[in-house]
Amino acid sequence: MKTIRTIAIASLLLASANAFAAKTCKVELTGSDAMQFDKKEVSVAADCTDVEITLHHSGKLPAQAMGHNVVIAKTSDMAGIAGDGAGAGFANDHIKQGDQRVIAHTKIVGGGQSTSVTFPTSKLKAGEAYSFFCSFPGHWSIMKGAFKFGS
């Protein structure tokens, strides 16, 4: 009887641990030499604990000429991040070092390359307006989309 009770308790603990297990939700984006992402909107469910964003550059031009990255931020912070990033330089992925407005960003990649970044959803708040965009100078104004969390 004691063995059955021990097994039952262990099973309940295992089930509880699985219920609280991390859930990484994956988002894939492709950028091109035409300065376009393949999506204008992405959504991440509220039960995700982490988000992994993978960027593929489908073009042929090198990163220094037509590089792309993905930056996640509040929509209201986009212009400021892009402006400050232009002066930060290519070596810093056109992101000002220590910019607290940036939730996450990938490195800049060129044609045929891919990159990924993973970040916790604890940095996001359901109902807040977020965007994804490329911070390469001149790209952010057209190379952007809505990043929805909790919908």
N, C-alpha and C positions, 0 to 999 in steps of 0.2 A: 504494500500500500504506500509506503514511504517513497519507493522508487517511482511509482506512478505520479505521485504528487510532485516530486522533483522534476520529472519530465514535463509535466503540465506547466509548472512555473517557468521552466527554461523555455518552453515553447512560447509562452506569453511574453517573456522578455525579448525573445528574438523577434516576434511579431511587432512589438512596440518599437524596437530599434529600427526595423525596416520602415515603419511608418514615418520615422523622423530622418530617414536617410536623405542625403543630399541628392538633388535632382538638377543636373546640368542641362539646360535647354540650348540647342544649337541653332545659330542663324548663319546662313551663307549669303554672301553678297559678291557680285562680280562688277568690277569697274573696267571701263574700256578706254581706248585712246581717244574716243569721242567725248570724254569727260562726262560719262553717264554711269550711274549704278543701274543694275538690272531690276531693282525694286524701288518703289517710292514710299513703301511702308513695310515695317516688320512689327510683329507682336510677340510678346513673351508672356506666358501665363503666370499668374500670381503664385502658383505652387512651385515655381522654379527657384532654386536656391542660388544657382549660378547661371551665367550666360556665357557661352562661348561663341564669339563671332569670328568667322573665317572670311577673309577677303581674297578673292582671286582676281588677278589683273589679266584680262583676256587680250590685251593689246600686244604690240610689238616694241613700242618705244621704251627706252631705259628710264629708270626711276628719276634721274636728274632732269629729264626732259618732260616726262608725263607720268610722274609718280602719283600713286594714290595711297591713302590710308583711310581708316574709319575711326572717327571720333564720336563718342557718345557724350551728350551733355544736355542740360536743359535748353529748350529751344531759345529762351530769352538770352542765353549766354553765348550762342553760336557766333554772332558777329564779333564780339569781343575776343573770343578764343582765336578765331581766324585772323583777326587783325594783329594780335600779339604774337601769334604763331608765325606770321609772315617774317617778322624780325628775328625769330628764334633760329631760323636756318634749317637747311636740309639735314644736317647732322643730328638735329634734335627732333626730326620728323615734323617740323613746322608746328611744334607745340612748345610754348613757353615753359621752361623748367619749373616744376612746383606749382603749376596752375591748378588751383583747387576747384575750379569750375569744370575741369575735365573729369568725367566719371571713369572713362576708359578710352584707350586708343591703341591701334595697331602701329607697327612701324610702317614706313613708306616702302612700297614695292613697285617694281617696273613690270613691263610686259612679260607674261609667262610665269610670273612669280605669285606665291600665295603667302599669307601670314595670318596669324590668329592671336586673339587675346581673350582671356577669361576673367570675369569679374563677378563679385557677389551681388545679388539683387538687393541686399541690404542697403546698397547705395542709391536705390530707386524708391520712389513713393508712388503708389497707385494713384492715378488721376492727374499726376503732374505731366506737363507737356515736355517731352524729350524729342531730340532729333539725332540722326546719325548724319555725318557729313565728312567730306575730304578736306583736310586743312592745307593741302598744297596750295600755294598762293594763286588766287584767281579761281579756284575750283569750287569753293564752298557755296557760292551763290547759286550754282545750278546743280552741283553734285551733292544732293542732300535728300533726306526723307524723314518721315515720322517714325519714331521708335516708341511703341506703345507697350506699357507694362501693366499687367493685372487685368487685361481685357480678354 
